[in-house]
Amino acid sequence: MEIRRRQLIVGGAAAALSLPAATKTLKPTAFQMLGPFYPVSRPLDQDADLTIVRGRQGRPKGQIIEVMGRVVDLDGKPLSGARIDLWQANAAGRYAHPGDSNPAPLDPDFQGSARFSADADGRYRFRTVKPGRYPGRVIHIHFDVTGGEQRHITQMYFGDEAGNAEDVLLRRVPEGHLRQSLIAAPVAGAAVPTYQWDIVLGVD
């Protein structure tokens, strides 16, 4: 299925998801720190395709990927219209933030952050580049998600990264459900490398 710009957040409606039935109580996704590089300025383009920057013809460096999932509450019920705010390093490991002293180059063709809403069934989907390693960290994407009365600040990690166990923040999360709740699973057979990550909002 062709992924079209501004249609990404509803493109995963037919995807098979691994969430338990709505009658089963879930555990919340683990909280993590906001981090030092929350965007202080953003491009005009803040849709769910971070690989296209309005007014520019170039495409970002790095591997194009997609991330999809659902935002639900502790009962497994979808949080319709949940607001998703995300930001990440570019493929070289550099944030578009004045406080990032990493000497890696900026990428003017990469959006770097996004704000959009999940659909009526809590589903979201976005296109980006796989972030590079920031010094001292394994690759990850920052999320600030609000649905209903709950706000969740967390980070998503990639299930096919060998270095996850050495990450300075991830290894502080107890092994078991809490740590696993932060790991996005690769989706087999996807035309574009795709990761599945469901976000459970609530307080345990």
C-alpha positions as CSV (number, residue, x, y, z in Angstrom):
1,M,0.0,0.0,0.0
2,E,1.4,3.4,-1.0
3,I,1.9,5.6,2.0
4,R,0.8,9.2,1.2
5,R,1.8,12.3,3.0
6,R,-0.7,13.4,5.7
7,Q,-2.4,10.0,5.5
8,L,0.2,8.1,7.5
9,I,-1.5,8.2,10.9
10,V,-4.5,6.2,9.5
11,G,-2.5,3.9,7.2
12,G,-2.1,1.1,9.7
13,A,-5.8,0.4,10.2
14,A,-5.6,-3.1,8.7
15,A,-2.4,-4.1,10.5
16,A,-2.5,-7.0,12.9
17,L,-1.9,-5.8,16.4
18,S,-0.8,-7.8,19.4
19,L,-2.8,-5.9,22.1
20,P,-4.8,-8.1,24.5
21,A,-8.6,-7.8,24.5
22,A,-10.1,-4.7,25.9
23,T,-11.4,-6.6,29.0
24,K,-7.9,-7.4,30.2
25,T,-6.1,-4.9,32.4
26,L,-2.8,-3.7,30.9
27,K,0.4,-2.3,32.4
28,P,1.4,1.2,31.4
29,T,4.3,1.9,29.1
30,A,7.3,2.9,31.2
31,F,7.9,6.6,31.8
32,Q,11.3,8.1,30.8
33,M,12.9,11.5,31.0
34,L,12.0,14.3,28.6
35,G,15.7,14.6,27.7
36,P,17.8,17.8,27.1
37,F,16.8,18.3,23.4
38,Y,13.1,18.9,23.4
39,P,12.6,21.2,20.3
40,V,12.8,24.9,20.9
41,S,11.9,25.7,17.3
42,R,10.1,23.6,14.8
43,P,9.8,23.5,11.0
44,L,6.4,24.7,9.6
45,D,5.9,21.1,8.5
46,Q,4.8,19.1,11.5
47,D,2.9,16.2,9.9
48,A,3.5,12.5,10.2
49,D,6.1,12.3,7.4
50,L,9.5,13.5,8.8
51,T,11.2,12.7,5.5
52,I,9.8,15.6,3.6
53,V,10.4,19.2,4.6
54,R,8.1,21.8,3.1
55,G,9.9,24.1,0.7
56,R,12.8,21.7,0.2
57,Q,13.4,19.2,-2.7
58,G,16.0,17.0,-1.0
59,R,15.4,13.9,1.0
60,P,17.1,13.1,4.3
61,K,20.1,10.9,4.7
62,G,19.7,7.5,6.3
63,Q,17.4,4.6,6.2
64,I,13.7,5.4,5.8
65,I,11.5,3.5,8.3
66,E,7.9,3.6,9.5
67,V,6.5,3.2,13.0
68,M,3.0,2.3,13.7
69,G,0.9,1.3,16.7
70,R,-2.1,2.2,18.9
71,V,-2.5,4.4,22.0
72,V,-4.8,2.8,24.5
73,D,-5.7,3.0,28.2
74,L,-5.2,0.4,30.9
75,D,-8.3,-1.4,29.8
76,G,-7.1,-1.7,26.3
77,K,-9.6,0.8,25.0
78,P,-8.3,3.1,22.2
79,L,-7.7,6.7,23.0
80,S,-9.3,8.4,20.1
81,G,-7.4,11.5,18.9
82,A,-4.5,11.0,21.3
83,R,-2.0,13.7,20.7
84,I,1.5,12.6,19.8
85,D,4.6,14.8,20.0
86,L,7.8,13.2,19.0
87,W,11.4,14.2,18.3
88,Q,14.7,12.4,17.5
89,A,18.2,12.6,16.2
90,N,18.9,12.5,12.5
91,A,20.7,9.6,10.9
92,A,24.1,11.0,12.0
93,G,23.0,11.2,15.6
94,R,22.5,15.0,15.8
95,Y,19.4,16.8,17.2
96,A,18.2,20.0,15.6
97,H,18.7,21.8,18.9
98,P,21.1,24.6,19.8
99,G,22.2,22.8,22.9
100,D,23.4,19.7,21.0
101,S,27.2,19.9,20.9
102,N,27.6,16.7,18.9
103,P,29.9,17.5,16.0
104,A,27.8,15.3,13.6
105,P,26.2,17.3,10.8
106,L,22.6,18.6,10.8
107,D,20.4,17.5,8.0
108,P,18.2,20.3,6.6
109,D,16.1,17.8,4.7
110,F,15.0,16.0,7.8
111,Q,12.0,17.3,9.8
112,G,13.4,16.1,13.2
113,S,10.1,16.4,15.1
114,A,6.4,16.0,14.5
115,R,3.0,16.6,16.1
116,F,-0.1,14.7,15.0
117,S,-3.1,12.8,16.4
118,A,-4.0,9.2,16.5
119,D,-7.2,8.2,14.6
120,A,-10.6,7.3,16.1
121,D,-9.3,3.8,17.0
122,G,-6.1,5.1,18.6
123,R,-4.0,4.1,15.7
124,Y,-1.0,6.1,14.6
125,R,1.7,5.7,11.9
126,F,4.6,7.9,10.8
127,R,7.5,7.9,8.5
128,T,11.0,8.9,9.5
129,V,14.7,7.9,9.3
130,K,16.2,5.5,11.7
131,P,18.1,7.8,14.1
132,G,21.8,7.6,14.5
133,R,23.5,6.9,17.8
134,Y,23.9,10.0,20.0
135,P,27.1,9.7,22.1
136,G,26.4,7.5,25.2
137,R,23.0,6.4,23.9
138,V,21.6,3.7,21.8
139,I,19.2,4.8,19.1
140,H,15.8,5.9,20.3
141,I,12.8,8.3,19.6
142,H,11.3,10.6,22.2
143,F,7.5,10.7,22.7
144,D,5.2,13.0,24.6
145,V,1.7,11.5,24.3
146,T,-1.5,12.9,25.7
147,G,-4.8,11.0,25.7
148,G,-7.8,11.6,27.9
149,E,-6.6,12.7,31.3
150,Q,-3.2,11.0,30.9
151,R,0.1,12.4,29.7
152,H,3.0,10.1,29.1
153,I,6.6,11.1,28.4
154,T,8.7,8.2,27.3
155,Q,11.2,6.9,24.7
156,M,10.9,4.2,22.1
157,Y,13.8,1.8,21.4
158,F,14.3,-0.6,18.5
159,G,14.0,-4.4,19.1
160,D,16.7,-5.2,16.5
161,E,19.4,-3.2,18.2
162,A,22.1,-5.2,19.9
163,G,23.2,-2.4,22.1
164,N,20.0,-1.8,24.0
165,A,21.3,-3.5,27.1
166,E,24.1,-1.0,27.4
167,D,22.0,2.1,27.1
168,V,22.5,4.4,30.1
169,L,18.8,5.0,30.5
170,L,17.2,1.8,29.3
171,R,19.3,-0.3,31.6
172,R,17.9,1.6,34.6
173,V,14.4,0.3,33.7
174,P,13.7,-3.0,35.5
175,E,13.9,-6.1,33.3
176,G,10.6,-7.7,32.4
177,H,7.4,-5.9,31.4
178,L,8.6,-2.3,32.1
179,R,11.7,-2.6,29.9
180,Q,9.9,-4.5,27.2
181,S,7.2,-1.9,27.1
182,L,9.7,0.5,25.6
183,I,10.8,-1.8,22.8
184,A,9.3,-1.6,19.3
185,A,9.1,-4.9,17.4
186,P,10.2,-5.1,13.7
187,V,7.3,-6.0,11.4
188,A,8.2,-9.0,9.1
189,G,7.6,-8.6,5.4
190,A,7.0,-4.9,5.3
191,A,7.9,-3.1,2.1
192,V,9.6,-0.4,4.1
193,P,11.3,-1.3,7.4
194,T,8.5,-1.0,9.9
195,Y,8.3,-1.1,13.7
196,Q,5.2,-1.9,15.8
197,W,4.9,-0.1,19.2
198,D,1.7,0.2,21.2
199,I,1.6,2.9,23.9
200,V,-0.5,2.2,27.1
201,L,-1.3,5.4,29.0
202,G,-2.1,5.3,32.7
203,V,-0.6,4.9,36.2
204,D,-0.1,1.4,37.6
